[in-house]
């Protein structure tokens, strides 16, 4: 990331897919890509095949994997620190603020990917049932949050109870950092695990919140 008269330019190193060229399914790389795209920054994407990692990459960030960021000679490898840095440097009025307004949006679905990983990597058939139950419980909790109206969707003067939310994304009708964190992970879950549930109509009738634009 370089600052040329306050016009930021970003060289982004991302993991490749199995063909060694196109962007891979690393949720952390995709998270960073989404943030930069939403910020409206002009940036280049350089995919890195970890099996044939260039020598200069070894020298730049030894022992680490993309994505990472360099700024004024300092290398940032922690994805959360990179996110905080971009939100601080690429700030209003020139760049949009992406932080969620509601704290609950940042933690919605936070445990889904870990539970999915435990389920998908499990080698014990006798544990499948409990792990799948744990995963579906986490998905249901996210679905409930998506369906629950945010404070600004509730009419304080209305006598009728607000039954469901009409928002498009986790924190409202605009994408936020919360979506950038969750969506890449949820996409992997959807492709790898939920495909069979989608095909048999289970998701559409059970997880109604997943009909919102973000999902």
C-alpha positions in Angstrom: 0.0 0.0 0.0 1.6 3.3 -1.1 0.3 6.9 -0.6 0.9 9.1 -3.7 -0.6 12.5 -2.9 -3.3 10.7 -0.8 -4.2 8.4 -3.7 -3.7 5.0 -2.2 -2.5 2.1 -4.4 -2.5 -1.5 -3.2 -0.5 -4.5 -4.3 -2.5 -7.4 -3.0 -0.9 -10.9 -2.5 -3.5 -13.6 -2.5 -3.4 -17.4 -2.5 -4.1 -19.1 -5.8 -6.6 -21.9 -6.5 -5.5 -25.4 -7.5 -4.5 -24.2 -11.0 -1.8 -22.0 -9.6 -3.1 -18.9 -11.2 -6.7 -17.8 -10.4 -7.7 -16.6 -6.9 -8.1 -19.4 -4.4 -10.8 -20.0 -1.8 -8.9 -18.6 1.1 -11.5 -16.7 3.1 -8.9 -14.3 4.6 -7.7 -13.3 1.1 -11.3 -12.9 -0.1 -12.1 -10.8 3.1 -9.2 -8.4 2.3 -10.3 -8.2 -1.4 -13.8 -7.3 -0.4 -12.6 -4.5 2.0 -10.4 -2.9 -0.7 -13.2 -3.2 -3.3 -15.8 -1.6 -1.0 -13.3 1.2 -0.1 -13.0 2.0 -3.8 -9.2 1.7 -3.8 -7.4 1.0 -7.1 -5.4 -2.2 -6.4 -3.5 -4.9 -8.2 -4.0 -8.6 -7.3 -1.0 -10.9 -7.4 -1.8 -14.5 -6.9 0.8 -16.7 -5.1 1.1 -20.4 -5.7 2.3 -21.6 -2.2 3.8 -24.7 -3.8 6.1 -22.4 -5.9 6.4 -19.4 -3.7 8.7 -16.7 -5.2 12.0 -16.1 -3.5 11.2 -12.4 -2.9 8.1 -13.5 -1.0 10.2 -15.6 1.3 12.4 -12.7 2.0 9.5 -10.3 2.5 7.5 -12.3 5.0 9.4 -15.5 5.9 7.2 -18.2 7.5 3.9 -16.5 6.6 1.3 -17.1 4.0 -0.7 -14.5 2.1 -2.6 -12.3 2.5 -0.3 -9.7 4.0 0.4 -6.0 3.7 3.5 -3.9 3.6 3.5 -0.2 4.5 6.6 2.0 5.0 8.8 -1.1 5.2 6.6 -2.8 7.9 4.9 -6.1 7.1 1.5 -6.8 8.5 0.5 -10.4 8.5 -2.4 -10.6 11.0 -5.7 -10.2 9.0 -7.5 -8.5 11.9 -4.6 -5.9 12.2 -4.7 -5.4 8.4 -8.5 -4.7 8.6 -8.0 -2.2 11.4 -5.2 -0.5 9.5 -7.2 -0.2 6.3 -10.2 1.2 8.2 -8.0 3.7 9.9 -6.0 4.8 6.9 -8.7 4.6 4.2 -11.1 6.8 6.2 -13.9 9.3 5.4 -14.5 11.6 3.8 -12.5 10.2 0.9 -13.3 6.5 1.7 -16.4 5.0 3.2 -16.4 3.8 6.8 -17.1 0.0 6.8 -17.4 -0.7 10.5 -20.7 -2.2 11.6 -23.0 0.0 13.7 -24.3 -2.8 15.8 -21.8 -4.9 17.9 -23.9 -8.0 17.5 -23.4 -7.9 13.7 -19.6 -8.5 14.3 -20.2 -11.7 16.2 -23.2 -13.1 14.2 -22.1 -16.5 12.7 -18.6 -16.1 14.2 -18.5 -19.8 15.2 -19.9 -21.3 12.0 -16.6 -21.8 10.2 -14.9 -23.5 13.2 -17.8 -25.8 13.6 -17.8 -26.6 9.9 -14.1 -27.3 9.9 -14.5 -29.7 12.8 -17.3 -31.5 11.0 -15.7 -31.7 7.6 -12.3 -32.9 9.0 -13.8 -35.4 11.3 -12.7 -39.0 10.7 -14.8 -40.7 13.4 -18.3 -41.7 12.0 -19.7 -41.9 15.5 -19.0 -38.2 16.0 -20.6 -37.0 12.8 -24.1 -36.6 14.3 -23.0 -34.4 17.2 -20.8 -32.3 15.0 -23.5 -31.8 12.4 -26.0 -30.9 15.1 -23.5 -28.3 16.5 -23.0 -26.8 13.0 -26.8 -26.6 12.2 -27.4 -25.0 15.6 -24.8 -22.3 14.7 -26.5 -21.8 11.3 -29.9 -21.5 12.9 -28.6 -18.9 15.3 -27.3 -16.8 12.4 -30.6 -17.2 10.6 -32.4 -15.9 13.7 -30.2 -12.9 13.8 -30.8 -12.1 10.1 -34.5 -12.4 10.7 -34.6 -10.3 13.8 -35.2 -6.5 13.2 -32.4 -4.1 14.0 -33.2 -1.3 16.4 -33.7 1.2 13.6 -36.2 -1.1 11.9 -38.5 -1.0 15.0 -41.2 1.7 15.0 -41.4 2.9 18.6 -44.8 4.5 17.9 -46.3 1.4 16.3 -48.5 -0.9 18.4 -47.7 -3.8 16.2 -44.8 -6.0 16.9 -42.0 -6.0 14.3 -41.9 -9.7 13.2 -38.9 -9.8 10.9 -36.1 -7.8 9.3 -36.1 -6.5 5.8 -32.5 -5.6 5.7 -30.2 -6.8 2.9 -27.0 -7.5 4.9 -25.9 -8.3 8.5 -25.9 -4.7 9.8 -28.4 -3.1 7.5 -28.6 -2.4 3.7 -24.9 -1.7 3.2 -22.1 -4.2 3.3 -19.8 -3.8 6.3 -16.6 -5.3 7.8 -18.9 -7.9 9.4 -20.0 -9.1 6.0 -16.5 -9.1 4.7 -15.5 -11.4 7.5 -18.4 -13.8 7.4 -19.4 -14.1 3.7 -16.2 -15.8 2.3 -16.4 -18.4 5.1 -20.1 -18.9 4.7 -19.6 -19.4 0.9 -17.2 -22.2 1.6 -19.8 -23.8 4.0 -22.5 -23.4 1.4 -20.6 -24.9 -1.4 -19.1 -27.8 0.6 -21.9 -28.7 3.1 -25.1 -26.9 2.4 -25.4 -27.8 -1.3 -27.3 -31.0 -0.4 -29.5 -29.1 2.0 -30.2 -26.5 -0.6 -31.0 -29.1 -3.2 -33.6 -30.8 -1.0 -35.2 -27.4 0.0 -34.1 -27.7 3.6 -32.4 -24.3 3.7 -35.2 -22.4 2.0 -37.7 -23.6 4.5 -35.6 -23.6 7.6 -33.1 -20.8 7.2 -35.3 -18.0 5.8 -32.8 -15.3 6.8 -30.4 -16.7 4.2 -32.7 -15.3 1.5 -31.3 -11.8 2.1 -29.0 -10.3 -0.5 -25.8 -11.1 1.5 -26.4 -14.8 1.1 
